[in-house]
Amino acid sequence: MNNQIDKRGKLLEEPFAYKTTKDGKVFIYWHGKQIMLLNGKTADKFTASIEQADAQQAQLLMARVTGHFKHGNETLITASTKGVHHAGHKYCSKI
């Protein structure tokens, strides 16, 4: 893989995976956790692209499709989410 794209080598660990359902939906996983669902034309385009890709290209494709989903603040408790418990998240505790 081009070192300019994956400078820290994180995609070499193959953190992404995907599963396609019979009805054409695509579930994308990061370290075993579902992070995205694709359907319709987006799922069709993804499936066609990933079938042509090798393992490293597939990781890059899934990273691009998911975008910047992980910024570190997705499930932090704020004033607007007070009273909401995100089960199993390491940053959350019962309120």
C-alpha angles and dihedrals in degrees: 000000000000108000090212090065100041101029095165095044094235094141091058086072087061096228094170129076134166141202128200120210128213091255092056101259118140122211115200120203132196114200088342096308121113109242105163144021121205124193140164120015092347091058092046092051091046093050093049091049097045093049088062094047131092119227096275094044089049090055091050092047092052091047090052094046093051093046118191097338095149116062098143098249103075098108105020112131113249133171090270093054098041109141094029117113118202100206116228098004114136094221096051130077131181112279 
